[in-house]
Amino acid sequence: MDNIEIKSHLFQKKVTCPVCNNVFNVNVVKINSPRIQSRDSDFFIRYSVANPYFYDVWICNDCGYAALKVDFNSLKKHQRDIVLTNIKPKWKPRVYPDIITETLAIERYKLALLNAIIIELNYSTKAMICLKISWMYRLLNMEKEELHFLNKALIALNNAYMNEGFPMYGLQRDSTMYLIGELNRRIGNYQEALIWYSKTITSLGSSYKIKELARNGRDIIKGTNV
């Protein structure tokens, strides 16, 4: 897909930074544009047209505040103060092109992750950002980097499961249990994966679809003779 076609799937939205009140434009993928090619077992969606994941982070070029778009305006006063004190003084403005690539998306997600760590956002937020970074590396076939961020996502997701309420980023308890199992399987923790798959399958609150995903993951491990 060439740049002209990609741009036809984007529109600009005006956003006000909740930290410094700077007004700027972000590119957003049109709702009717994403076409799903396939879904990976850890909920990663592959698209045939403009990839919404590439535009999932909003960055204020004035103060350096960066976050997932769903979280961009959800800041408390003390978190705004932290951005102004600890991020803005070190921020070097960076103008991004309209067309975001996998590599640029990774850079932007990492800025959002840095912000999340500094202002101490929820474990679930850090988990989701790390998971999406791993997906970008998957698109680039960079397995070592993908596994590194899958592991980071798993650590944060475990903490979120223990300490946060549901739903979180669209994940209910059953899908979170399954995802913890799936991430364990993907990084090679097969015994731990089987424990979480079993929890998912035997849980009364698990949906049929999620139980089937857990059974598939379990069968893949059994097929490896581990």
Summary of the structure (lengths in Angstrom):
residues: 226
radius of gyration: 18.6
end to end distance: 41.6
largest distance: 56.7
contacts: 673
relative contact order: 0.09
helix: 54%
strand: 13%
